[in-house]
Amino acid sequence: MKTFLKSEKIFISFLSILNTTGKEGVKIIYTLTMNPAIDMNIATQGLKPRLVNRTLSTLYTPNGKGINITRVLRHFGVESAVLGFFGGFSGRYIVESLREEGAVVHDIPADDITRINIFLNDGDQEYKLVNDGARVSPQSQDRLLELLESLEDLKFLTINGSLPPGVDESFYDRILEICRRRQTQVVLDISSRRLPQLLRYQPLLIKPNDEEVLHIWGRRLENRGDVESVMDLLHSQGARNVLLTLGDKGMLFSDGKGIWYCDAPKVRLVSSACAGDASLAAFLSEWLTSGDVERAMKKASATGGNVAESAGLGDLKKVPAYMQSLSVRKVR
């Protein structure tokens, strides 16, 4: 994307965020992952057909977009709990791993074995092998809805990732109706083609990337005018705030009045599997607590870059240094 216009330093106070969201503080953020996975990150030195290819390293991590968000939120000191469907030995591994880290997990049974996805880096290219996921019965879906009705502290909920087999797209509406009735603030990070229709529930924040904008709305982002047009469209459909990620080209944030751009750190890609989720979590950890948009964007971009150069989430140790190298500009 072309370089955006130079502009002034921006700060939005916590009071203005309070006025926008109507909240009184963040105690816990629930994350919903309906199609979790174990991510198997493999590194090799080249990849040859019909031969035994020895691996340099293999890392297994509990995964799913909401799960990643919970883990990164907790890393940055914001309490978060996981909701999701889990089945078989792989589902047990995810739940047990998260609980060993100290996270609260509300696990609902899936009918099949939770999927295992493979991310292979041959030293030059990354290959992604992603499965459909475990089937979820109508009974388990109803149990999730009952859980959402019963959680007394359900003030913030992120809905993330894909739907598993057995779950219809209309299930989003059933969840969002509960959230609307309970006045739960919702963050949507899904790739559903129904996302434009779901924006009528006025989510607090959505986080599309440039590929999803093209896939769902049919809009290419090639210049500043394209960005402004897309942001205006998303707000007109109901999104209250938009965090638009562009991979190694940075990210943009819009609150319906202003638009801000943050660049990205230059890193060597190891695996992009968790980078977007970690970026969103880092943004929320700052935006929902301090209200500082500039710092939230820098933290998000730095975290996404640090994760992209790691297998899994990595250790996030380079985030403070990367934040120092980034800049935020108001582009409208």
Protein Blocks (a to p, Z undefined) as FASTA:
>chain_A
ZZddddddddddfklmmmmnopabjfbdcdddfbgcdddddddedjaehiacddfbdcdd
dedjklmmmmmmmmnopacddddddehjklmmmmmmmmmnopacdddddfbdcddddddd
ehlaccddddfbjcddfklmmmmmmmmmmmmklmbccdehjddehiafklmmmmmmmmmm
nopacddddfbfklmmmmmnopabdcddfklmmmmnopacfbfklmmmmmmmmmmnopab
dcddehjnopaddehlaccdddddddddfblklmmmmmmmmmmmmmmmnopaklmmmmmm
mmmmmmmmpghjbnolmmmmmmmmpccddfZZ
